[in-house]
C-alpha cells in the first residue's frame, strides 16, 4: 500500500455515519487501483489525479463530519428546549389548577371574583340595550319562573293581555334581554326583562357580566319560594359596582299566603267551594290574616339570614303580588297589598335622586 494512503485509512476509521463510511470506501478503492498501475507509463498522471481526488474527498469527509456534529448538537439543543417547555407547561398547568381550586373554594365560602368590564364592554352593552342618557334603566332579574315578566307588566300598570305587555308563562319565556318603555306620560324609566339566572343556559358564574348588568342604574332581584345562590351572586355583584341600586322582592305573596292558610284548615277544605258556610269562610279569612303576618316575618328573616351568610349588606325585602301591584299603580285599594306602595315609592325616589344628581 502506498505510504500516503496509510494515514488516510487511519483518518477514515473513526467515522461512523453511513455517508462518511461510504465515501471512505470509494477512497480506498481508488487508492488500490492506483497501486496496481504504478508501473505503467501514465502512472504519474493518474497518481496526480488520484491525489487530487483524495484531497477533494477528504474535504468532503471533514465537511460531512462537521455537519453531522452540528446536526447532533442542534438535535440535542432542540431536545433540551423541548424538555424546558414541557416543564414550564407542567408548572403553568399546576398553577392554573391551584388557581381554579382557590376560586372554587372562595366561591363556596361566599367570596366571588371581582370582574370589571372594560370601557369597550360598557360601550358595547349600552349600544346593544339602547341605553339613553337622561333615562333611568331598570333591570328585572331572578330565577326562571319567579314572575319577572308579570312584574314588568304590573309595574307599568298593564295586564298580560294589554298591548305592549311582556309575554308571561309557567316556564321561562324570556330568551333575550327585552326592553320595555314605561307607558306613563313623562316617565324617565325604562324596564328590561332579563332571562332567568341559575339555568343550564345561564350559569351563575358569568351571569352578571355576560348579561351586561353593570350598565343598569337599578336592578330588581325577584325571588319566589326561596333565596337562591344565583340571587345572592347578583346582589354581590351590585355591591361591587357602587353605581347600581339594588332591590330584592318576594313575589307571589298571595299564592303563598293562601297555600299556608289552606294547610291550617281541615282536610278536604276547598277555598273555592261555592257552598262554603259563613262560619268556615270566616275561619279561613282569619287564618289567612294570621298566615299573612307569619309569611311576612319569615320572609324577612329568611332573606336576612341568606344575606348574612353570603356576607352581604342588610337589605329590605319587599313582599308583593302582581294583582296588588297593578291595583297600586292604578291607585286602587287591594286587600292583597303588602309592600307594593313602599316599593314604588322607593324606586321612584331612587330615580329622582339619580336624575337630580345628573348620574
Beta strands, then each sheet from edge to edge (+ up, - down):
strand 1: 136-142
strand 2: 178-181
strand 3: 189-193
strand 4: 218-223
strand 5: 245-250
strand 6: 317-319
sheet 1: 2+ 3- 1- 4- 5- 6-
end
